[in-house]
Each structure stands twice: as C-alpha cells, then as structure tokens.
Amino acid sequence: MARQTVVLGAGMVGVSIAWHLRQRGHEVTLVDRLQPGRETSFGNAGIIQREAVRPYPFPRDVKTLLSVLPNRRVDIRYRPAGMVNAASPLLRYWMNSAPKAYQKIVPEYASLIQLSLKTHGPMIDAADANHLVRRQGWLELYRTPEKLAARVKEAEEAQRLYGVQFEQLDRAALAEKEPSLSDTIIGAIHWLDPWTVADPGGLVAAYAQAFSNDGGRILQADIQSVKQVGERWQVNTASETLESETLEVDDVVVALGPWAGSWLKELGYHFPTFVKRGYHMHYAPKTPAKLHFWVMDAEVGYLLAPMNAGVRLTTGAELDRLDAPADVNQLAAAEKVARSVFPLGERRDEAPWKGARPCLPDMKPVIGPAPRHPGLWLAFGHGHQGFTLGPATGQLLADMMEGQPTSIDMAPFRADRF
C-alpha cells in the first residue's frame, strides 16, 4: 500500500515536495489556506538564482551598520519592536556572518543552489510552463567602478569554485542590452546561468496543477491541529466551504515558510526563526521604453523585473514582526530611485504587495526529519531562495523519506543543529 502523506504549505517548497512524492507513488494531500503560490512565492523577484552561491550575511562593518541606523536605506529597514522580538536569532545571524563562520556556511549553502536548475527543469516540462521561463540570465547594475571591480572578483571566485558563469559589461555593452537605463549606471555583471520567471505565482500554480493531474490532492483549508496518534498522524482541517476534515496519514511534511516556527512550537520545537519582509509594486513603462532583462540596482538595493503584470519593483529586506502592519516608506524610497534609473509609468496595483521571507540564523534551511517525532518531516527557512530551492528541496526530502541516498550531504541542514 502506498504511503499516505500530508504536505502543509502550498508555496514553492511545499508544492515541489508534494510533486516529488507523488512521482514516487505516495498518496499526497497538499494543504494550504490559500490556492498554491499565493503567499511568499507569489511576490518574489522571479529568479531561479543558480549564481546565488553565497547567502546574504548580516552586515558587520561599522560603516554599513551606521548607515542603517537612520532607517532610510532602500536595501534594509527595521522597526525597533521587530528587532527586539527577534533579538536572539538576529544576534546569532550576526555571529554566523563573521568571516570564519560564514566561510564554512557558503559551500554548504552552495551545494543546494547548484541543484536549482537541474531540479526546476523537469518540473517546468511536466507543468508545460516553458512559456513563463526565460533563460537569458539577469543584470546586476553598478554606479561606481570600484564596487563593480570588487563584485567581479567575487564572481570570478564563484566561477572557479562553483561553476557560476558571468560576463562583465561596460557602459556601451550594457546600453546595447538595456538602452533605456540612466547614464548613472556605468556597468554591470550579466549573470548567465539563472532563469527568470514572468509570473512566479503562476509557475507555482502550474507545478501544483501538474501534481493534481498526476493524482495528487489539493485541499484549500485552514490547518486546525497536527498530532501524532500511535504510529500515524492526524491533521485536522476546516474551511468556509467544506466541512471539517481529519486526515490520517503516515507522514506529515511542514513546509509552512514563515509560519513554520510558530506551528512547530505546538509540538515542542523552538527554532530560532525570524522573517525579512518585502514589498512589490507593478508599473507600466513609459512609452517607448522597454525593460528587456531583470535588473538589480546593486548599490541601492531594489530590483526591476519585466513580468506579465508589468515592471515589478521589489524591495530589499525589512526586519519586523511577521504580522506587523505594512510600512510602504521603503517601497516609496525604492520607487523614487528606480524612476531615475528607468522610466517607470503609472502604478498598476491598487496597493503594494507585502510578504515575508522565512529565515534562520545560520542562513541555511531545515530539510529532514524532526528529531523526536517519527513520520514528521521539516522543510522551511529558505530565506531569500525558497523560489530557487523548492524543487531541490523536494527531491532531497523525497530521497530522505524513502531512505535513499541523497545527491549532497544533508548533515548541514539537520533540524537538530539548533
């Protein structure tokens, strides 16, 4: 008899896990309060970032820290209440960003990133979603020669160690690719490996549809409780349109993104989770301007992406509580700078979108079994790269659940490291 599994959370990570398990013959129910791909996976920059072999460290140099204090930067903002609420994990994040600790984390993190394209590819094909994907890389823009040169050195090291492919563009070469950019941008790095997605939420939905077409079940409902009964698990759900339902299964996978930490407290687990919130807005370009590539203004800290809904502007990180009200000042500051770089027209959304990236202080996700509960599996804490790493996580966790060897060492991602 096929093993029965419930996957909690229908973002990129949860959908990918459900898809991989169904491919191996599991009876899988995917549960979320919303339709697949409508939370964190909906609002990201839409890049499958094969080049992102280094996670984002906490700034440690005094100059950067002092520049953050006035709380006016585009790339990072904070609220005192949010900082106090996450003081312990943020301190550990700062400590793990020290050179010696970070040097150990990077190759572990890179081992996951290196699986990103080869695991997305089969899912894109299965979902017939190639029309959403562009395989032309993206552009990291610079304003000063010194910072561009420093970044090129990092890119060369990433190429040597992890096979990352890139091209350095001077102003003339950049103008050929993006003629509508301001002259304040003096050059760029063209990251050649990554794939970009014109509708990130749409890609997750397409993956979920492929899962459903293959016999998987999608249940849109609130999760009421999760408890172990003997050697099996009970998941109680409820929705406005359906009666309450109890799912009795062999395995439960928690892939609840920024909500995973609070849910797992009910089972006695206390992970040092925190969130980096972010915002986006779509714009029409001013005629006749056209944006051809995804472009990031690296020295300021926002990204512009030519998506189906318009040119999407995504902000950097906001350190605050998950459920705190939106603060649109960071988006407004990013928009002001972005308009000076590319001719954005009117806003297309009624209100800014707000989401939260699920983070852990060592910058690596948890992927694997829960330490004290057989049949409970964890997959969360992917930070900025849940969209990139969902399919890789699905493949690796499915291997672990079936007792099969994994393509990389999973010890760095164990839950009991905390």
Helices and strands as residue ranges (DSSP letters): E 4-8, H 12-23, E 27-32, G 40-42, E 47-48, H 62-68, E 76-78, H 80-85, H 87-96, H 99-113, H 116-126, G 130-132, E 133-134, E 138-142, H 145-162, E 166-170, H 171-177, E 187-191, E 195-197, H 200-213, E 217-220, E 222-229, E 232-238, E 245-249, E 251-254, G 257-259, H 260-265, E 274-285, E 295-297, E 302-307, E 310-314, E 317-319, H 329-341, E 344-347, E 353-359, E 366-369, E 376-380, G 383-385, H 386-401, G 411-413, G 415-417
